[in-house]
Amino acid sequence: MSREANNSKAAKSFKGKSLVATIITVLMFAAVLTFAIYEGTKNTITITANGQTKEVKTHAKTVGEFLKEQEIKVTEDDYLSQSASASIEGDTKIEWDEAEQYTVTVDGETKTARTTKNTVADILAKAEIEVTEHDKVSPALKEEVDEDTAISVDKAFEVTLLDGLEKKKAWSTSTTVADFLKQQKVSLSELDRVEKGMDEKVLPNSEVKIVRVEKVTDVVEDSVKFAAETKKDSSLLKGEEKIVQKGEKGVVKKTYAVVKENGKEVKRDLKKEKVVKEPKKQITAVGTKVVVAAVSRGKDTTRATKKEAAQEKTVKASASVKKAEPKAEKASEPAGKELIVSATAYTASCAGCSGITATGINLKSNPGLKVIAVDPSVIPLGSKVWVEGYGHAIAGDTGGAIKGNKIDLFIADQSAALAFGRKQVKIKILN
């Protein structure tokens, strides 16, 4: 082949290659242009996911489409700054926080909660756990925690606290008696007693009782009885008594150690005693003097002395009595202290009656003597008296039944004495 033919063939080949290159270039340009136009029409999304921020180009029309492109699954507990149906128009900022799962133990029962908030209070609210000021929550409500933190709630219940005499209702969680008292700010002395073990558990509707114990010293003064002494006194009539020295009680000071529980005394021990004032004994003089015509209707235990016999004669002479039977006296009433008394009669002729006075006067031998039995505290023994319907007589006898304003008239005749009965009569004490 000639040189010219070869040159012609080469020229055709170059033209063919040039056309292909041009077509390729045009296609590539078109592709670049198309890509540039496609990319240029994308919106820029700034997304912060779980605290990390990045920018993403997207043709997504809604937030939900965009999150799907990013393979982000949003649950109802997650935080999303915009709703999934919100339209994307231009550059947009989206914030998403994935919820974390927390575990809460309430009185031993476990509950879970998913939330994007991390304070204990928010977690309990999400878990729909209500707490009161008396409940025990750990960690504290304001504390921020993570998924690995154990959250516990001990629900409070009512407990009756008996502190001495004070009774009140208190709130407690399941704890020991010692911790309960600490919670209630109850302090104990070394003598106080808690009627439950300090390590014992406090249960709902139970009772914690504190006995307040105190030891005190009590000093009191007690009286001491005085002694009584009697002395015979011949200047006083027999049967009369006179206080010569008035008795006075003594005083002793006693010191006691007293134990009180809740203010009430439960134990008292005498520690010492001291005599502050000695007692003063009472001395009583008892009369031994025998009065003429003092009559005793008891047993014949004495004999009349010569002196007494002489006194008896004197009484007889002064009485001038002929008969013992009561007769109305015509003479006018004598002057003297007047009394109205209840009068009965007695005789010396009864069975077992001696008729002998304590001083030896024998009424059986002197049936005409007028003698009356009296209460010496009303009519002194030995007094001369005038008795209505009986006449002048001597208060010379006593009797067990003759007390107060009562007298007993001596009448020798037994029948007359029995017939006398009981009468209200006037009597006058002449001396």
C-alpha positions in Angstrom: 0.0 0.0 0.0 1.2 3.4 -0.8 2.1 6.0 1.7 -0.8 8.1 0.8 -3.3 5.4 1.3 -1.9 4.8 4.7 -2.1 8.4 5.6 -5.8 8.5 4.5 -6.6 5.5 6.7 -4.9 7.0 9.7 -6.8 10.2 9.3 -10.1 8.4 9.3 -9.2 6.5 12.4 -8.3 9.7 14.4 -11.5 11.3 13.5 -13.4 8.3 14.8 -11.6 8.3 18.1 -12.1 12.0 18.5 -15.9 11.7 18.1 -16.1 9.0 20.8 -14.0 11.1 23.1 -16.3 14.0 22.6 -19.4 11.9 23.2 -17.9 10.6 26.4 -17.0 14.0 27.5 -20.4 15.3 26.9 -22.0 12.4 28.8 -19.7 12.9 31.7 -20.4 16.5 31.8 -24.1 15.9 31.7 -23.7 13.3 34.5 -21.7 15.8 36.6 -24.1 18.5 35.9 -27.0 16.3 36.8 -25.3 15.2 40.0 -24.4 18.8 40.8 -28.0 19.8 40.3 -29.3 16.8 42.4 -26.9 17.6 45.2 -27.6 21.2 45.0 -31.3 20.6 45.6 -30.8 18.7 48.9 -31.6 20.3 52.3 -29.0 20.4 55.1 -30.1 18.7 58.3 -28.2 19.3 61.5 -29.0 16.4 63.8 -28.0 16.0 67.4 -28.4 12.4 68.4 -27.7 11.4 72.0 -25.5 14.4 72.4 -23.5 14.1 69.2 -24.1 16.6 66.3 -23.5 16.2 62.6 -24.8 17.7 59.3 -26.5 15.5 56.7 -27.8 16.4 53.2 -31.2 14.9 52.3 -34.1 15.0 49.9 -36.3 13.7 52.6 -39.6 15.6 52.8 -40.4 14.9 56.5 -38.5 14.4 59.7 -39.7 10.8 59.8 -38.3 10.0 56.3 -35.0 11.6 57.3 -34.8 9.5 60.5 -35.6 6.4 58.5 -32.8 7.3 56.1 -30.5 7.5 59.1 -31.8 4.2 60.5 -32.9 5.8 63.7 -35.9 4.1 65.4 -37.8 6.5 67.7 -39.9 5.1 70.5 -42.7 6.9 72.5 -40.3 7.4 75.4 -37.5 9.0 73.3 -37.1 12.7 73.0 -37.6 14.2 69.5 -37.5 18.0 69.0 -40.0 17.8 66.1 -42.8 15.4 65.3 -42.0 12.7 62.7 -44.7 14.2 60.4 -43.1 17.6 60.4 -42.1 18.8 56.9 -38.4 19.6 56.0 -38.2 22.9 54.3 -34.7 24.2 53.9 -32.0 23.7 56.5 -33.4 22.1 59.6 -32.1 21.2 63.1 -33.3 18.0 64.7 -32.5 16.8 68.3 -33.1 13.2 69.4 -32.4 11.5 72.7 -32.9 7.9 73.1 -34.7 6.9 76.4 -32.8 4.9 79.0 -34.3 2.1 81.1 -34.1 2.4 84.9 -35.0 -0.1 87.6 -36.8 0.9 90.8 -37.4 -1.3 93.8 -40.5 -0.4 95.9 -40.8 -2.3 99.2 -39.0 -5.2 97.6 -41.0 -5.1 94.3 -39.2 -4.3 91.1 -40.5 -1.8 88.5 -38.9 -0.4 85.3 -39.2 2.9 83.6 -37.9 4.3 80.3 -37.2 8.0 80.2 -34.7 10.5 78.8 -34.6 12.4 82.1 -32.1 11.2 84.7 -33.2 12.6 88.1 -34.6 10.2 90.6 -37.8 12.3 90.8 -38.4 12.2 87.1 -37.7 8.5 86.9 -40.2 7.8 89.7 -42.8 10.0 88.0 -42.3 8.1 84.8 -42.7 4.8 86.7 -45.9 6.3 88.2 -44.6 5.8 91.7 -45.9 8.4 94.2 -43.8 9.2 97.2 -44.6 11.2 100.3 -42.3 13.2 102.6 -42.3 10.3 105.0 -41.1 7.7 102.5 -37.4 6.8 102.3 -36.0 7.2 98.8 -32.4 6.3 97.8 -30.7 8.1 96.1 -32.3 11.5 96.9 -35.0 12.8 94.6 -32.8 15.5 93.1 -29.9 13.1 92.4 -28.9 12.5 88.7 -28.3 8.8 88.0 -27.5 6.4 85.2 -29.0 3.1 84.1 -26.8 1.1 86.4 -27.9 3.0 89.5 -30.2 1.0 91.9 -33.1 3.2 93.0 -35.1 2.1 96.1 -38.3 3.3 97.7 -39.4 2.3 101.2 -43.0 3.4 101.7 -43.8 4.8 105.2 -46.5 3.5 107.5 -48.1 4.7 110.7 -46.6 3.6 114.1 -47.9 4.5 117.6 -45.2 6.1 119.8 -45.8 6.0 123.5 -43.2 8.3 125.0 -43.8 8.2 128.8 -47.3 9.7 129.2 -47.3 11.2 125.7 -49.0 9.3 122.9 -48.7 10.2 119.2 -48.8 8.8 115.7 -45.5 8.7 113.8 -44.5 7.7 110.3 -41.8 5.1 109.7 -40.3 2.8 107.1 -39.4 -0.8 107.6 -36.5 -0.2 110.0 -35.3 -1.1 113.4 -36.5 0.3 116.7 -33.2 2.1 117.2 -33.4 3.8 113.8 -37.0 4.7 114.3 -36.3 6.5 117.6 -33.4 8.2 115.8 -35.7 9.3 113.0 -38.2 10.7 115.6 -35.4 12.5 117.4 -36.1 10.6 120.7 -33.3 10.6 123.2 -33.1 8.1 126.0 -31.4 8.4 129.4 -29.5 5.4 130.8 -32.5 4.7 133.1 -35.2 4.8 130.4 -36.6 1.6 129.1 -37.9 0.7 125.6 -40.3 -2.3 125.7 -39.0 -3.7 122.5 -35.6 -4.9 121.4 -33.6 -2.1 119.8 -32.7 -4.4 116.8 -36.3 -5.5 116.4 -38.1 -4.5 113.2 -40.8 -1.8 113.3 -43.9 -3.1 111.5 -47.0 -1.3 110.2 -49.6 -0.4 113.0 -47.2 -1.5 115.7 -46.5 0.3 119.0 -43.2 1.5 120.4 -43.4 2.1 124.1 -40.8 4.1 126.1 -40.9 4.0 129.9 -39.3 7.1 131.3 -37.5 6.2 134.5 -36.2 8.6 137.1 -34.6 8.3 140.5 -35.3 11.1 143.0 -34.7 11.8 146.7 -37.7 12.5 148.9 -37.3 13.9 152.4 -40.4 13.8 154.6 -41.1 14.6 158.2 -43.2 12.1 160.2 -44.7 12.4 163.6 -43.7 10.1 166.5 -46.3 9.1 169.0 -45.7 10.2 172.6 -45.7 7.8 175.5 -48.4 7.9 178.2 -47.7 7.6 181.9 -50.1 7.6 184.9 -49.3 8.6 188.5 -51.5 8.1 191.6 -52.6 11.4 193.2 -54.2 11.3 196.7 -55.4 14.9 196.3 -57.8 13.9 193.6 -61.0 12.0 194.1 -60.9 8.4 193.2 -62.0 8.0 189.5 -60.9 11.5 188.6 -58.0 12.1 186.2 -55.9 15.2 185.5 -53.3 15.8 182.9 -50.2 17.0 184.7 -48.0 17.1 181.6 -49.4 17.4 178.1 -47.8 15.0 175.6 -46.2 16.3 172.5 -45.5 14.3 169.3 -41.9 14.0 168.2 -40.7 14.6 164.6 -38.4 12.4 162.6 -36.9 13.3 159.2 -36.8 10.4 156.8 -34.8 10.3 153.5 -36.1 8.0 150.8 -34.7 6.9 147.4 -37.7 6.9 145.1 -38.0 5.3 141.6 -40.6 6.7 139.3 -41.8 5.3 136.0 -43.7 7.7 133.7 -44.1 10.0 136.8 -45.6 7.3 139.0 -43.8 6.0 142.0 -43.0 2.3 141.8 -40.4 1.9 144.5 -39.4 3.6 147.7 -36.4 2.7 149.9 -35.6 4.3 153.3 -32.0 5.4 153.2 -31.7 7.3 156.5 -33.7 8.9 159.3 -33.0 11.6 161.8 -34.9 12.6 164.9 -35.6 16.3 164.7 -37.7 16.6 167.8 -38.0 14.0 170.7 -41.5 13.2 171.8 -42.7 14.5 175.1 -44.6 11.9 177.2 -48.0 12.7 178.7 -48.4 12.3 182.4 -51.8 11.8 183.9 -52.6 12.0 187.6 -55.2 9.4 188.7 -57.2 10.2 191.9 -57.1 7.9 194.9 -58.9 10.0 197.4 -62.0 8.4 198.9 -65.0 10.6 199.5 -67.4 9.9 202.4 -70.5 8.1 201.2 -68.9 7.3 197.9 -70.8 4.1 197.1 -69.8 1.2 194.9 -72.3 -1.5 194.0 -69.6 -3.9 193.0 -68.0 -6.7 195.0 -67.1 -6.3 198.7 -63.4 -5.8 198.2 -62.5 -3.4 201.0 -63.4 -2.7 204.6 -64.3 0.6 206.1 -61.7 2.1 208.3 -62.4 3.8 211.6 -62.0 7.1 209.8 -64.5 6.1 207.1 -66.9 4.9 209.8 -66.7 8.3 211.4 -67.3 9.9 208.0 -70.3 7.7 207.5 -71.8 8.8 210.8 -71.3 12.4 209.8 -73.1 11.8 206.5 -75.9 10.1 208.3 -76.3 13.0 210.7 -76.3 15.5 207.9 -78.8 13.6 205.8 -81.3 13.2 208.7 -83.0 10.5 206.8 -85.6 8.3 208.4 -86.7 6.3 205.3 -85.2 5.6 201.9 -88.6 5.5 200.1 -89.2 8.6 197.9 -91.7 11.1 199.3 -92.6 14.5 197.9 -90.9 17.1 200.0 -93.0 20.1 201.1 -90.0 22.4 201.7 -89.1 24.9 199.0 -86.4 24.0 196.4 -82.9 25.0 197.5 -80.6 27.1 195.3 -78.0 25.4 193.2 -77.1 24.4 189.6 -80.1 22.8 188.1 -80.2 19.8 185.7 -83.0 17.7 184.2 -81.9 14.1 184.3 -83.3 10.6 183.6 -83.7 8.8 187.0 -83.9 5.1 187.8 -83.7 3.3 191.2 -81.5 0.5 192.6 -81.4 -1.5 195.8 -78.7 -3.2 197.9 -81.0 -6.2 198.5 -80.6 -7.9 195.2 -79.0 -11.3 194.8 -75.2 -10.9 194.6 -75.2 -7.3 195.7 -72.8 -6.6 198.6 -74.2 -3.2 199.5 -70.8 -2.1 200.5 -69.2 1.0 199.2 -65.6 1.2 198.0 -64.8 3.0 201.2 -66.7 0.4 203.3 -70.1 2.1 203.9 -72.7 -0.7 204.3 -76.0 0.4 202.7 -77.6 -2.8 204.1 -76.8 -1.5 207.6 -77.9 2.0 206.7 -81.1 1.6 204.7 -82.2 5.1 205.4 -79.2 6.8 203.8 -80.0 8.7 200.6 -77.4 8.1 197.9 -77.5 8.5 194.2 -75.3 7.0 191.5 -73.9 9.7 189.0 -71.6 10.2 186.1 -68.6 12.0 187.8 -68.0 14.0 184.6 -71.4 15.6 185.0 -71.9 15.6 188.8 -68.7 15.4 190.9 -68.6 12.5 193.4 -69.2 13.8 197.0 -71.5 16.6 195.8 -74.5 17.4 198.0 -77.6 17.3 195.8 -81.3 17.9 195.9 -83.5 15.5 193.8 -87.1 16.3 193.0 -89.3 13.8 194.8 -86.4 12.2 196.6 -84.9 15.1 198.7 -81.4 15.9 199.8 -78.8 13.2 199.0 -75.1 12.6 198.4 -73.7 11.9 194.9 -71.8 8.9 196.2 -72.1 6.1 193.7 -71.3 5.2 190.1 -72.6 2.7 187.6 -71.7 1.2 184.3 -75.0 2.4 182.7 -75.0 5.8 184.4 -73.5 8.1 181.7 -74.3 11.7 181.0 -77.5 13.2 182.4 -78.6 10.0 184.2 -78.8 9.2 187.9 -79.7 6.0 189.9 -81.5 6.5 193.3 -80.8 4.1 196.2 -84.0 2.7 197.6 -83.7 0.1 200.3 -87.0 -1.7 199.5 -86.5 -3.8 196.5 -90.2 -3.7 195.4 -90.2 0.1 195.7 -87.0 0.3 193.6 -88.5 -1.9 190.9 -91.7 0.1 190.9 -89.9 3.4 190.5 -89.2 2.8 186.8 -87.6 5.6 184.8 -88.5 9.3 185.2 -87.4 12.7 184.1 -86.6 14.7 187.3 -85.1 18.0 188.3 -81.8 17.9 190.3 -79.8 20.7 191.9 -76.1 20.5 192.7 -75.8 22.3 196.1 -72.0 22.5 196.3 
